[in-house]
Amino acid sequence: MPTLTQIENFIELEYKSGAHDYHPIPVVIEKGEGVYLWDIEGKKYYDFLSAYSAVSQGHCHPRLIKTLHDQSNKLTLTSRAFHNNKLGVYMKAITEYFGFERVLPMNTGAEGVETAIKIARKWGYTSKKIPPNKAKLIVCKNNFHGRTTTIISFSSDEGSKENFGPHTPGFIEIPYNDLESLESELKKNSNIAGFLIEPIQGEAGVNTPDEFFLKKAKALCSLYNVLLIADEIQTGIGRTGSLLAVCGSCKCKGHCERKEDTYVRPDILILGKALGGGIYPVSAVLCDSKIMDVIQPGQHGSTFGGNPIACAVAIEALEIIKDEKLAQNARKLGIHFKESLKKYIKKSKIVKSIRGRGLLNAIVINNNNENSIAWDICLKFRDNGLLAKPTHGNIIRFAPPLIISKPQMDDCISIIINTLKFFEK
């Protein structure tokens, strides 16, 4: 029998000893730096997924590594049983950075969503006076907010839901980017506490709403006394060419450029992924005092939420976004990327379209009613030195680190187009 290669051996170890809850591209990464990854055999790749936007500042950013090292040598964890000298500094920094009065610190994106749901429900009962246990939240079809028991209860993905019930009640699903459906539900149900939405649906294949959808949705929510909850775990912190995707093309305290008529301020903002710079799990839920103050001691928390390392890393991660003008870079190179791909797509038989904003984009593969070849295309990307992954079968998402340069982007565009040409035959 042939012996396993070193790469196959590592993959086999995961398969034999781990849960089969992922289907990764068959590559084994050993090292990362900036926009690059290296496998265990020393082959170099462009990272065009960025750990689903968690590595927006690039792999092993030296400022983040130094911050992590310095703080871990002093204090790592106290729990919230005691104060520490980093938490208050972080809370002040992040609330000022995004323009909210209060923050509740957590660790993962799903925890952030669960936190926002609890806050919205509690606000609904105590402020809006919704009858006990009657509060509902509106969500969108094809959403992805995580995989906890509550979150899968309103997921459109049957694979995430089947055989995991009973499911949590209290959610109303409407089509994404559908103002009429939103208004219809708001009109007929006075027990709605919040509208939870991804400003751009990442996992669903980078679905982008109409330009004024979010602004009009916020106006409807305000009219019916409902909280607009923006899940910016993947889209936030510069990814879409603005500090937040809800800004459209925005100017948030000098970080980027904004058209005032498209700016939306959510009532509750959920952040994660890039908040930890790709080196530490950090999430946050931000809102103003009149909403956040419904949470009292003992009603919500986390042993690791707001720990000193997380606080130090998150502050530095946000400063890097500002100092290195990464939102602006995402906006500029995102336009260049889309325009370059559009020129190719005009003559392509295999790519139907490209969509997205900033450096969160996706191409839709024309599968001609057969099994999608998106997976095979991603394997060929890998062979040609670029790592990406399909979503929803025939969609390939592209999300490189925001530090990517113009020459690097041009190199990646060349790899992508040449790979696609291979499949045009």
N, C-alpha and C positions, 0 to 999 in steps of 0.2 A: 504493500500500500504506500502511496506517496505521503511524505511527511508534511505536516502543516507548516506554512510559512509563519514567520513571526507575527505578521498582521492577522492571519487567520487564527492563530493561537489566542491572541487577546480577544478577538471577537467570540471565539468559542468559549472562553472563560466567562464572558458576560452572559452568553446564551445559556450555559449550563448552571450558573450559580445565581443569576438574577431573574427578576420578574420580566416577562416579555411584554412590557408596556410601551415600548418604543420600537420603531423600525428604522434604525439609523442608516445613513449612507455608509457603505463598507469602507471606512478609512479610520485609522487609529492615530489620533493626534497626541503629540508629545510636547510641543512647544508652540508658544504664540508670542508675537511681537508686532505691535502696530496693526496693520491690515493683513498681516501674514500669519499662516499656520504651517507647522512642519509635522509630518508624520514620523513614525518611529524608524523609518528607513531613510529619513533626511529629505524627503521630497517636500518642496515648498508650494504652498497654495495661497491664493487670495481667499479671504473669508468673506463670502457674500451673503452670510446669514446673521453674523454678529450675535449668535446665541439669542435669536429672536429680539434683537435690538438691545440686549443687555450690555454688549461690549461696544457701545457707541463711541467711547473715548479711545478705543483701540485696545489690543491685548497688552496687558502688563504695563500700562502707562506708568512711567517712572515716578511721577508725582503721587499717584495712587499707591504704588508699591511702597514708597517711602512713608506715606501716611499710615498705611497698614502696619508696617514694621514698627514705626515709632510708637503708635498707640498700643500695639500688642505687647510692647515691652513695658508699658506703664499700667494699663488697666484694661481688661477685656470684658468683664461682666459684673454687674452688681445686682441685677434684676431691678424692677421698679420699686422694690421695698425701700431703697435708699436713693437719694439724689446722687448725681455724679457731675463732674465739671464739664462734660461734653454735651449732655442732653439739652440743656437750656440754650446753649449757644447754637446748637443745630436747629432747635425749634424756631428761634428768632431768625436764623439765616434762611430757612426754607420758606417760612411764612412771608417774609419780606420779598424773597426771590420771586414767588408766584402770586403775591398780592392777596393773601388770605390772613385771617386773624389767628387761626389755631390749626394745629396738626396733631394727628394721632399716629404715632410711629408703629409700624409692623415690620414683618420680614419678607414675606413673599407676596406676589401679586394676588393670588387667590385669597390670602388673608386680608389684603386691602379691600377686595371686593366684598368679602363677608362683613368686614367692618363697616363699609359704606351702607350695606343693606341694613345692618342693625341700627345705625345712626338714623337712616331715613325712616325706618319703621317707628323707632322711638319718638322721633320728631313728629311723625304722623299722629301718634296717639296723644302726645303731650301738648303739641302746639296746634295742630290742625283739628284735634278732637275727633279723630276717627274712632269708631266703636272698637272695643277690645277684640283683638285677633281678626280684625276685618281688613287690615291694611294690605294694599296691593302695590306691586311695582310693575311698570310697563317695561318690557325688554324687546329686543329686535330679533327677527328671524335670522338664522345663520350667525348668531353671536358666538363669541368665545370669551369667557371671563374666568376660566379656570376649570378645575375638575373636582371640587369638593361636592359633598352630597347635596347641599343646597343649590350650588351653581349648576350642576348637571340637571337639576330638576327643571330648569328653564332653558336648557341647551337644545338646539335643533339637531344635534348630532346623535342619532340613535345609538351609535356604537358607544357613546359616553353614558347613555341612559339605560340601555337594555340590561335587565337583571340586576340593577342597582337600586331599585325602588324598595319601599314606597317613596315616592318623590314629594318634595316639600311644596305645599300649595302657596298661593299668594302672588302668582306672576301671570301677566297678560302679555302674549306675544303679538307683535304687529310686524308687518313687512318693514325692512330697512328703507330709509329715505322716503317715507310715505307720510306726509303731513296730514292727509285726510284721515287715515287710519288712526293716527295719534289723536287728532282732535275728536274723532268719534268716540274713542275710549274715554277721553277726559270728560266729555260732555255727559256720558251716560253713567259714569261711576264716580261718585264723590269720595270714595275710600282709597283713591290712588295717592300714595305718598311720594313716589318718585318715578322718574324715567331714566333708566340706566342704558347708556349707549356708548359704543366705541365710535369716536369721531371718524375713524377709518377702520373698517373691519379687516384686521390683519390675517388671522387664521382662515377666514372665509375666502381669502384670495385677494386682499387689498381692495375691498369694495369702498369706493369713495362717494360720498353723497353729493347732491347738488350744492352749488356754492353757498346758497343762502338757507339751506335746510336747517342747519344748527341754530342759526339766529332766529328763524321762525319757530322752531321747536321750543327754544327758550322762551319766546314771547308767549306761546301757548301754555307752557308750564307755569309761567308767572301769572297768567290770567286765571288759571284754575288752582292756584296755590299748591303746586307740585314741584318737587325738587328735581332739577336737572343734574344727573350724576354722570360725569364724564370719566370713563375708563381710559386713561392715557398711559397705561402700563407699558404698552408697546409703542405707541405713537408719540408720547411726550418726550420732553427734554431734547429738543432739536431735531429729532428724527425726520420730520416732514418738512423741514426748511423754516420752521418757526418754533418758538419755545414750546408751544403747545399746538396740537393739531386743531383744537377748537378755535384757534386764532385765525384760521385760514392762512393768509399770508400776512404775518403780523409783526408788530414792533413792540416787544415786551421789555420795557426799561432798557432799550438800546441793544437788546440781544439780536434782534432781527427786524424785518420790515413788516408793517401791518397796514392792511386796508381797514380803516375804522368801521366800514359798513359790514364787514364780515366777522368782526370780533365778537366772541361769545364768552361770557364769564359764567362757568358752571356754578351751581350751588354747592356741589361736592366734587372734588377732584381727587382721582386715584392715580398714584404714581408708583413705579417700581422699576425693575430691570436696570436701565441706565443710571438710575439713582445710586446704585451700588458700584457703578463703573466696571461691571463685569468681574469684580473680585470678591464681592461680599453681598449677600442677600439683604436688600433694604427696600421696604415699601412704605408708603405714606398716604394718609387720607387727610385732605385739607378742606376746611370750610370756615365760615365765620362763627363767632361765639354764639349767636342766637340759635344755631343748629348744633354745634359741637357740645354746648353746655347741657344737652339732654343726657349726656353720658356722665355718670357719677362714679365715685370709687367703688370698685368691686364688680362693675357691670360689664367691663371689657378690659382686655389687656393681653400681655404676652411677656413671658420670661425674658426672651431675647429682644423684643421690640424696643428700640431706642437704646441699645447697648452702646458703650463708648466707642467701640471699633466702627460700628455702623454709622454712628453720628459723625465721626471724624472723616470716614471715607465718603459719605454722602456730601458733606460740605465741600470737600475737595473735588468730587465728581462734578458738582454744579459749577464750581469756579472754573474748571477746565473748559466746560461748555462755553462759558462766557469769555474767558481769556483767549481761547484759541478760535473764537468765532465759528463754532462748529455748526450752529443753526444756519448761519449765512452760507457756509461751505456746502451744507446739505442742500440748500435751496439752489445754489448756483450749479453744482455738479449734478443735482437731480434733473434740472432742466436739460443740461447737456446729455445726460444718459438717455432720457426719454426721447429727445429729438433724434439722437443717433440711432436708437432702436426703431423709431417710427419710420425712418428712411428705409431701413432694411425690411420692415414688416410690410411696406407697401407692395413689395414684390415677392413676399414669402408665401409659400403654400402651407407651411407648417405652423406659423404663428398667426393667430387671429387678431390679437390686440395687445396693447400694453396699457396699464393703468397704475395710478398711484400719485404720490406727491413727495417732493424732496427725495430722500434716499430710502424710501419705502415704496417699492414698485413690484409689479408682477406682470409676467407675460402669460397669455392664455394660449395653450397649445391646441391646434386643430387636430382632434383625434379621429375625424372622419367616421364617427359612430363605431369605432373599434376601441380596443383597450388603449388607454393613453400611453404615449411613449415618453411622457414627461420624466418618469423615473430613469429611463435609458439615456435621455438627454443629460440628466444630472450626473449620471455615471460617467458620461463622456466629458462633461465639464470637469469632473474630478481628474480624469486622465489628462486633461489639458491644463490643469493647475488652478482650478477655481471651484470652490465648494458652495453649493446651493442645494435646496431641497424642495420637492413638490409639495403642494397642499391641495386638498380637494381633487386629487387625481390628475387633472390636466392643467394645473396652474403652478408656475414656478415663481417663487418669491425672491426678490433681490433686495438685500438690506446690508450693504457693507458698513464697516465702521465709519463714523462721520469724519474721521481724520484723513480719509483717503484724498490723495492729491490728483490733480488733473492728469499728469502722465500715467499714474497708476490706474485711474479710471479709464483712460484711453486704451491701456493694455487689456483691461478687463472687458471693455466693449469689443475689442478685437477677438478675444477668446470666445465670448458669447456668440458673436456673429459667425465666426468660423465653425464653431461647434454646431450651430443651427444649420449652417450650410451643408454640413455632413449628412444631416437627416433630410435635407430637401431632395436628395437623390432618389 
